[in-house]
C-alpha cells in the first residue's frame, strides 16, 4: 500500500480532511452572527477560515508525530492509516511540515492583526501554542484528559467568538452562547475518536477523557453534548428574539439519533464510519445554524 500512495497524497492523508469541518464551522457560525448584527467583511472571514484550517492541519500533523513517537500510533490502531507508522512520511519531514503550516497560519494572521488589532495576535499565538501542546511538550493536553476541553475551547468558543470579533470588535454574551453548540459538535468528533481508541490508548499510556471515564460515560458525554447543541436554539429564540429559523439545526436530529445508535452498537473499525458521520454532522449543523441566524 505504501508504494501506491504518492507524497502529495500522504500529506493530504496526514491533514485528516474528513475532520476539517471542525475548522470550518466556528468561522461560518461566527460570520453568520456578524451578518445578523449587520456587520460583515468577506475578506476577514476568508482569512480567518484559512488560518483556522491551517491551525487544525498543524495540530493534526503534531498529533501524528507525537502519537507515533510515544507509541500511541502503532500497528494495532483501529483508525485510518497514519503516515508515520506506515513510513509514508519521515519524522524529519513531519517536523518541517508542522513548522511550515503553523508559520503560514501566523503570517496570514498578521493581516487580521493589522486590520483589527492586537487581541487577534494574542488569540492566534495562543491557538498555535495550544495546537502544539495538544500532544507535544512536558504536559501534552491529549495525554492528560484535556483534549476534549481543548477542542471545545479553541474550535468552539475561541474560533466562533474570534471570528465575530473580527467583524464587530465586540465580545458579547450572545457570541459566547452561539459558540457553545459549535464547541459541542466539534468536540464530539474527538469523543468518537477517543471512544474507538480507548483500549489502545490505555496500553500506550495516553490518558484521554474516554480512558478516564470509560465507555459508558463517554457515550453519556456524547449525548449530553448533542443535547447542549439543541438547547441553544431555544435560548436564542426566547431570550434574544431570533426567529423560528434558528430551529433549523433541529433538522439534524435524525442524524444525531443515528450517531447515538452507531456509538452504542458499533465496535472496532466500524466506529470509523461513526467518526466520519460525526464530522459531517458538525458541518451540516453549523450550516443550518448559520442560515437560521441570518434569516
Secondary structure, 3 states (H helix, E strand, C coil): CHHHCCHHHHHHHHCCHHHCHHHHHHHHHHHHHHHHCCCCCHHHHHHHHHHHHHHHHHHHHHHHHHHHHCCCCCCCCCCCCCCCCCCCCCHHHHHHHHHHHHHHHHHHHHHHHHHHCHHHHHHHHHHHHHHHHCCCCCCCHHHECCHHHHHHHHHHHHHHHHHHHHHHCCCCHHHHHHHHHHHHHHHHHHHHHHHHCHHHHHHHCCECHHHHHHHHHHHHHHHHHHHHHHHHHHHHHHHHCCCHHHHHHHHHHHHHHHHHHHHHHCCHHHHHHHHHHHHHHHHHHHHHHHHHHHC
